[in-house]
Amino acid sequence: MPNDILRPVDRITVVGHPTQVLSALPKFANSDRFSRQTFLGHDAPERIDSLKIGIVGLSGGGSHIAQQASHTGFANFALFDAQAIDCSNLNRLVGGTEDDVLKGRLKISIADRVITSINGLANTEPVPARWQDFPESLRSCDIVFGCLDGFDERRQLEAACRRYLIPLIDVGMDVTEMTGKPPRMAGQVILSLPGYPCFHCIGFLNERNLAAEAARYGDAGINPQVVWPNGVLASTAVGIAVDLVTDWRKSKPGLIYKSYDGNSDNLTDHPRFEYVSDRGCPHYPLDALGDP
């Protein structure tokens, strides 16, 4: 430390499976409130309550995650979204109302209202901007949920989370028009854990889809979004986060890559999972940490 100054540490995050926060700060854990989820472990309420989660994007999936995470016992949130709600969001944004649209409320304000109405003791940090403009707020998170539309946005978020040893859970869906067939609804939930395969390793990000997205930059367009697949994927993501914290499933640590088929209502391991799940990650070595 400069000038040999020693500073007290009020919390230490142990990254892995399980992820754990060691803190000297008082913890909130109401036994009656969580009496129906004691199977998660006797100390699960404290483990969950002690972590800070970030949610990047508060429209469809992100709004579900904010609600469900609060019900589950997460009590510390950083919320990133610069946009206000509009009428087209009402088909999927949990907690959004016509009054919010009329008053032009920010999506993070709606998420904050949902969270604090469930848990009045929750701590929220609403950030009405892109996370890139407030990297210190992202760095303060123990787990991050990415609810973004674009491939390059995902690439940037994963790179930041890897550099700061933050587990990232990506959630996304899309609907593709098919000639002569019903539209194809698909989605994914991916756990990107430091030291394990990343989005590039599993082929979710590649030069082809990044280049195609860059070529479309500036084109106006609307991504189809509806509430029920967002709910399925968000619930899966919250479940992954809970297991990451409590290890109640005693599952093997590492990559999780779930593929969602909305036409058949199936959520399964992606076919690539078995080929890459045990590998390390050459793209984000564990000795390349901190600010670039």
N, C-alpha and C positions, 0 to 999 in steps of 0.2 A: 504494500500500500504506500502511496506518496507520504513522505515525512513520517513513516513508521506509524501511521494512524491506524488503529484497529477499530473496526466498526462492528457493532452487534448484528447478528443475522437472526431475523425473526421467523424465517421459514426455509426449509430445504426440500426441493422436489427430487424424488428418486424416480427416474424415468425407466420404464420397462413394463413388465407384466407380472405383478400388478404395478401400476403407477401410484406413488404415495407421496403425500406432503407431510413433512415433520414440522410442526409449528408450535410456537410457544403462546400463540394467541388463543383466546377462549373460543370454544367450538359450540355450535348449536346443534343439538340432536334431541328432538322430542320423541320419546319412546312410543307414545300412543300414536303419533302421526305416522310412524313407519312400522307399526305392529304387523302389517300385512306383508312386509318384505323382509322379515327376520331371516329367511332362508339365505339372504345375501351374506350373512355373517353378523356376529354380535357387534362388531365395530364398524359395520358398513355405513351407518348414518354419519359417523364422524369422518370416515374416509371420504365419503362423497361430499359432505359439507365443507371439508377443508380445501378442496380444489377450486381453482378458478378456470372457467371454460370460456372460450371465445367462440362467437358465432359470426361468421363472415357471410353476409347476405341474409336478409330477414323477410324475404317474400314467401315463397311456398314452403320448401323444406325447412328453412331456417326458423320460420314462425312456429312450425310444429315442434321443432327441437327445443325452442325456448320454453314452450308450454310443458312438454313432457319432462325435460330436464328439471324444471322447477318442481313438478309433482314428485319426481324421484328423489329429490333432496339436494340437488345442486343449488348452491346459494350465492355463488360469486360469478358474475357474468361480465364480459366485455362484448358489446354489441356493435357491429360495424355495418353501416349502410347509410349512404348519403341521400337516398331517395325518399320522397313522400309517397304515400299510398295514392293510387288512382282507382277509378271505377273497375278497371280490368283486373285488379288484384283481389276483388271481393270474392271471386270464385275459389280462392285457395288460401288467402292470408288469414291464419288463425287469429281471432281477436279483432280483426278489422271490421269497421262498421261504415254505414253510409255517412254518419256524422263525421267520421274521421276523414272521409273523402272530401266532404264539403269544407272542412276546416284545414285541409291540406296537411294533416299530421304526418310526421316522419314515421317510417316503419319501425325505427328503433324505439320511438316513443310508445308505439303500440305494444311492442314486445316488452318494454319496461313495465307497462301497465299490466300486462298479462302475468308477468313474473311476480311482481310485487302484490298482485291480488291473490296469488296462490300462497306466497310466503312473504309476509310483511317485513321480515328481518333480512330479506335478500339484499345483497349489495350489487348494484348494477352500474356499469360504466358505459353509457351510451356514447358512441363515437359517430357523429353525423358526417362521415367522410370515408374515403377509401382507407383500408388498413395501411397501405403504403405511406400515407401521410402521418400516421401515428404508430410507427413501428414499436415504440416503447410499450404501448398498450397491448400489442400482440405478444411481445416478449414476456409480458407478465402472466400469460395464460399457461396453464398446465396441460390442457387439451384444447384443440381447436377443431371446430366443425366448419368445413368449407362447403358453402351452398351457393356456388357460382355457376354462371352459364358458360363461360368461355374456356378453351383449353389453355391459352396463354395466362389467363388469370389464375388458373389452377397451378400452372407451372411456377409462377411467381410465389404463390402462397406456400406450395410444398417446399420450395427452395429456402424460404425464410424459416419455416418450421423445422426443417432439417438442421439448419445452421444453429438453431437455438434449442435443439433436442426436445421439440414439442411434438407429441403424437398428433397426427392430423387425420380426421375422418371426413372423407369426401362423399357428398350426396348429390346425385343428379339424375335427371330423367329427360327424355325427349320423345317426340312423336314424329314418325316419318311416314309421309304419304307413299303408298304402294300402288302401282298401276294394276288395276283389275282386282285388287285385294283390299281388305280392310287396312286402315292405317296401323302401323306397327308401333306399339308403345314399349319402350325399353328404359332401363335405368341401371344404376350401380351404386353400391356402397363399398368404399375402399378404406381400409385402415393402413395409413402410411406411418410406420413406426421406425424411428431412427435405428440404423444398423441393419434393417431388413429391406426387401425389395421396394423400390419407389415406383412412381407412375410410369417412368421411362422403362424400368426393368420389366414391367408386366405388359408393355405395349399400349397402355391406355393413352399415354402421350408419345407421339412420334413426330418425325420431321414432316410427314405427309399431312397430318391433321393440323399441326401448327401452321404450316405454310398455307394450307387451304383457308384457314381462319384469317390469316394475315391478308390474303388476297381479297377476302370479302370485307375487310375493314371499312367502315363507313356506310355499308349497305344497310338500308332500313329493313327491319324484319321483326317479326314477333315469334318467339318460341312458344309452341303449344304447352300449356301447363294446366293441370287439374288437381283437385285436392286429394283424391284417394291414393294415387301412387306416391305423392309427396308424403302422405301419412305412413304408408308402408315403409318407405325408405328411411324416413326420419325415425320411426320406431326402431327399426333395425340399427340405425346409427347410435341412438341413445342406449340400446341394449349392449352394443359393443363397448361404449364408454363405461357403462356400469361394470361390465366384466373386466375391463382394463383396470378399473380401480379396486374392485373387490376380489377378483379371481374366483368368483363363486362357481364357475363352470369347470374350473381346473383344466382349461383348454391350453393347447400348445401355443406359446407366445409367437408373435410374428405377423406376417402379412394376412389380411383378410380381404378378399375380393369377391363380393357378392354381385350376381347378375340378376336383374329383374326383368321378367317377361310379363308385361301388363296385359297381353292378349290372353294368356293362359293362367294368370295370377300365380306364377311360380317365381320363387326366389331361391337361387341355387349358387353354389360355388361356380365362378367363371371357369370355363374350360382351361384357361391358361394357368389357373391357380396351382394345379398339381405339378406343373413343370418349373415353376419359379419360386414356390413358397419357401424352400429351404436355402435359397441362395442369399448371399450378402448383396450389398449395393455398391457398385463401382462409381456411380454418379455422385453420391454424397458420402464420401469417406468420413469416418468419425473423428478424424484429426483436422477436418476443415470446419471449424466451429467459430461462432461469434460473427462480428461485423465483417463483411467482405473487404 
